[in-house]
Amino acid sequence: MPAESSERATSPLPSVDEVLRSDAGEVAIARFGRQATTAEVRRMLERLRATMPEPRPARPRSDALAAEAIHRLEEGARPSQRRVFNLTGTVLHTNLGRAVLPEEAVEAVLAAMRHPTNLEFDLSAGERGERDDHVRDLVREITGAQDCLVVNNNAAAVMLVLATLACGRETLVSRGELVEIGGSFRIPEIMKRSGTRLVEVGATNRTHLSDFAAAISAQTGLVMKVHRSNFAMEGFTAEAPGPALASLARERGLPYVEDLGSGTLVDLGRWGLPRERTVGDVLREGADLVTFSGDKLLGGPQAGFIAGRADLVRACAGNHLKRALRLDKLRLAALEATLKLYRDPDRLAERLPTLRAFVRRREEIQALAERLRPAFAQALGPDWSVSVVACASQIGSGALPQDLLPSAALAAEPSGRAKGRALLALSARLRALPVPVVGRVAEDRLLLDLRCLDDEARLAAQFAALGARS
Ligand SMILES: *Cc1c(COP(=O)(O)O)cnc(C)c1O
């Protein structure tokens, strides 16, 4: 009897050693190491043994098993957090990592990763410095703030301000501004955690300056205004304006703080976008402190700013919580590089990816969609009708929720009856691509809003791969 078949009679599978000694096994060991490869091969053989059907199939070849192990090891080595195509139509998508950073920030981060830096070292004095020094003067220059500090995110900034200025005392906020942002940031909860007592002022739809005046007592520590961010109030409404609140607080000797949420540094009207009060505007209108995010409209890394009166910023910096909330050298490098771009507003829309996405014209996006439509249609085959449709993108992350940007999308509609199931299946196939594609489903169609697409060739190549698989 030939050796192969006599062995097969006793063992239907190659041994771990045989697989490792095959050509592909050696490749696997060179790439992933002996330990990981051995473990993977052992797992595969155990699984095969457990599910071996009767009668026994042909004995698998060692090389083929090793090739399968390479495939599995490759999948395991793929980063968990990886690049995706954000074709949801929401530019600042919190679940997709919000702002895409400018090249200047990418380079600054690389340099800070590779080398020691003067993170907390004053090079001119040769003494210990402060990490916030790297952005302080920039923020002062751009916003007119006396001083500023940065922490992990805006939620942390709000928390630090409350814990420093109003711990054990009352904080006044309008009932119409007790917002929840993304489920995990609720103003009342943050207040509780910061050790301040929330005093709700006014009615849900209407709050007047006189309501604030009446609510101030010896217990009051802080007057606060919160940007509504992700909702708008219509109808019979009133709010106490920031400048009036600032004057009232000053008369009573209390600090007045605005949580701006997104926090624009420049007038977006310049690019035909809706106007928002900038950080500088709010400070000029009398706010003592302003808090805002780094990765929303600002277009930088995740961070939270506290900007305004120097004595209050110093008080926050002196709170022990600051240590737990501070930024590392990488994000500070990215933040500094991003803020520097604001010195040249004329070129900001070219250099800052978020702003570039906001100002992208519908005609340009539509042309992009027309070019990609045939490849997408071909990939999906005859069961789908693919068209280019007009749609509206959102800025996202609670910034200007009312204002939609005119855009264009590839729309895929299944021709069969089980439309819901077909759309779910297609969404899953797109998410399984090498660079996962995330769109949105609306009105029995899958929409790929191309506003944020910055790599047309890559998406086209992926459409080809999608077609090849189906
Ligand atoms: C987004 C937002 C926050 C939270 O900011 P993060 O940077 O995500 O922590 C807080 N307040 C307002 C008004 C917001 O819009």
PDBQT file of the ligand as one rigid body, heavy atoms in Angstrom, charges set to zero:
ROOT
HETATM    1  C1  LIG A 501     -20.561  68.091  22.236  1.00  0.00    +0.000 C 
HETATM    2  C2  LIG A 501     -20.912  68.867  23.446  1.00  0.00    +0.000 A 
HETATM    3  C3  LIG A 501     -20.358  68.543  24.685  1.00  0.00    +0.000 A 
HETATM    4  C4  LIG A 501     -19.418  67.384  24.853  1.00  0.00    +0.000 C 
HETATM    5  O1  LIG A 501     -18.227  67.637  24.180  1.00  0.00    +0.000 OA
HETATM    6  P1  LIG A 501     -17.138  66.455  24.000  1.00  0.00    +0.000 P 
HETATM    7  O2  LIG A 501     -15.947  67.149  23.427  1.00  0.00    +0.000 OA
HETATM    8  O3  LIG A 501     -17.754  65.454  23.103  1.00  0.00    +0.000 OA
HETATM    9  O4  LIG A 501     -16.886  65.902  25.351  1.00  0.00    +0.000 OA
HETATM   10  C5  LIG A 501     -20.698  69.300  25.767  1.00  0.00    +0.000 A 
HETATM   11  N1  LIG A 501     -21.562  70.333  25.666  1.00  0.00    +0.000 NA
HETATM   12  C6  LIG A 501     -22.125  70.672  24.480  1.00  0.00    +0.000 A 
HETATM   13  C7  LIG A 501     -23.080  71.820  24.445  1.00  0.00    +0.000 C 
HETATM   14  C8  LIG A 501     -21.820  69.952  23.325  1.00  0.00    +0.000 A 
HETATM   15  O5  LIG A 501     -22.362  70.283  22.152  1.00  0.00    +0.000 OA
ENDROOT
TORSDOF 0
